[in-house]
Amino acid sequence: MIEDDAPDKGFRILLVTVMLCLIFVAHVFMWLSDMPRDLKIVFTVLNVLGWTIVLAPILLVDRWLASLRRRNAEDPEEELSPE
């Protein structure tokens, strides 16, 4: 049996919440700064795209692994197959 070394769900939720709060605060300070407005918009769009590119695969792989774990818990004798 494979040991589950992943942090518990509560810790992951806390970590994501803290990260989102920090990103939000950084954007608030950026929008309150004296930067030109069009530059603020460009940085905001780039930041959203960057975080989407980083976080979307992580979340999708996490959901995929959770479904594999559920399937394996139902059928413990069945081996993992790539198909």
C-alpha positions, -999 to 999 in steps of 0.1 A, spaced: 0 0 0 12 35 -8 16 59 21 -1 92 17 26 118 22 3 147 11 -6 174 36 -41 172 49 -69 191 31 -72 217 58 -36 227 54 -39 229 16 -70 251 19 -51 274 44 -21 276 21 -42 285 -10 -62 311 11 -30 327 23 -15 328 -11 -47 343 -27 -48 370 1 -12 379 -5 -18 382 -43 -49 403 -37 -30 426 -13 -2 430 -38 -27 440 -65 -44 465 -42 -10 481 -35 -1 481 -72 -34 498 -81 -30 524 -54 5 532 -66 14 560 -90 20 537 -120 3 545 -153 -32 529 -155 -24 510 -187 7 494 -171 -14 484 -141 -38 466 -164 -10 449 -183 6 436 -151 -28 424 -137 -36 405 -169 -1 390 -170 -4 380 -134 -38 363 -139 -25 344 -170 7 334 -152 -12 320 -121 -37 303 -143 -9 285 -162 8 275 -130 -22 265 -108 -46 250 -134 -24 219 -141 -17 215 -104 -54 215 -95 -63 192 -124 -36 167 -116 -47 167 -79 -83 160 -89 -71 132 -113 -50 116 -85 -80 118 -61 -102 100 -86 -75 73 -90 -72 69 -52 -110 66 -49 -110 40 -77 -82 20 -61 -99 21 -27 -130 5 -43 -109 -21 -62 -77 -26 -42 -67 -56 -63 -67 -38 -96 -34 -24 -107 -29 11 -121 -30 11 -158 -23 41 -181 -54 34 -201 
